[in-house]
């Protein structure tokens, strides 16, 4: 009996902690994503991601509520108890998958393996109302610091999604770096791709996929970006994660989970 009470107490504590975390995640998604959807050109793509993010939050919330309040244990009939245990098993499985991918995103953004290379790839990020988002500026700061450390290196600036004026992400990044006195001959534009996958297909025409390259992107995007580079035969990718807006990290992390799961199911 004492053991059962301890287990019940531990479940409630874990459930309460998870409820708080999921609640904060849901608030982050609800505030960040609608504002971003209003600001970017590819609204439909971001809307789909937003819907899936809400679905993932609902799954995690249901799991947390069951942990905290034992939702499926009070049913009396054998049939309903069986249904309850089935629902619980499904929730546990789905939540475990979501939390696993969240962990991958977090850990992937903490690993820095950057060293000397002739080229560093700076991945683009959707412009917001025609302006670079704070996380894109952070990527450029990280890229500029890399150039200062390795004077022989060049940057490959990627991103072909144009704003209403026709300027691409890559062109905006180039203009910002030129204003910061980065020599133009150290900048290479890849401004045709509209997805990360297309980025690497096009980059493979600029540099050999067997050459060492440094990947510069936001910490939450690093794990998926390196995976996609590997899938496109890049064999020596070093990671250089850029810091991101901590207040939007939850929404960005969950966006990466959605895209990871989407890639997995294709």
Steps between C-alpha positions, in 0.01 A plus 500: 500500500781742587671421172180574307462833680860593419449411135179703493675797662788485251253479210318809625824694539618405150154574360494843666846590364404380154172694515689821576753439221236412242292800605798729445569331165140546390506868598825549308356337187176699529684832521793444264349315206199722412723808502752323279230383259385859456856616430635244251436442131447123516197526728341168400811299595523666839128453560532124447792482742300703755206257481729200551673673790165545673424131443831398659430728796154340545659152507757606759233681702278190503793288613586746777137516619484121516821488700378764742135398541497133391223570250449149371505306829152576631296318240316201648400275212759261361447634147553863602807409703643324195427806287661718767819294504511505120467878495767528767736276302448709186561823696817361656634388162420826319631714786822296515556558127436875533726535805773298328503737202488802732808363674675452165434862407625630837813286512577560133503873564752465782771328295771722350759322285605793282856503375692626201333465162505683170123549504235564763134465409262755650144374477230758431186573697171643376494879493238659722328795333801523271747523789743245644369324809710526819611138462625570147705792632644269765604256226677785319681609819620143545609485135691827523683378810596185312643705212706702746642182650571334163608768248516255207139384540207610285130503582231335291183698571185302427131572462296570189164596649444859391294760682241725335778721362678205340798486737605149604623392842850448356506850346389658828774316686760613246392864531521487880848346495621753243378778729708337774810527279522133403680486161267405216746244363449297817126463436335247269125511437274199462172685451296248301400241760177529693558215746794368700509191279525712187776704669733202518421376151600842368800536732634169365543683168713768672724286719580130509279308742815319616672823612478610864234768552375683805126519556372825652137509605288564807552251784148356463553439125843342521406134547265487200731708282794265557278198434380645169858584401599139569207373293635710213842330524686768696750287688686747724260752656614695804241663723500866602165577667392861535306616807127551460222697668438314826142630518418331169711188551206276590307583182814468286591168660154360439510621137816295452330197657206540261734518199707205627188286540380610158830387345479172690155417363589571136 
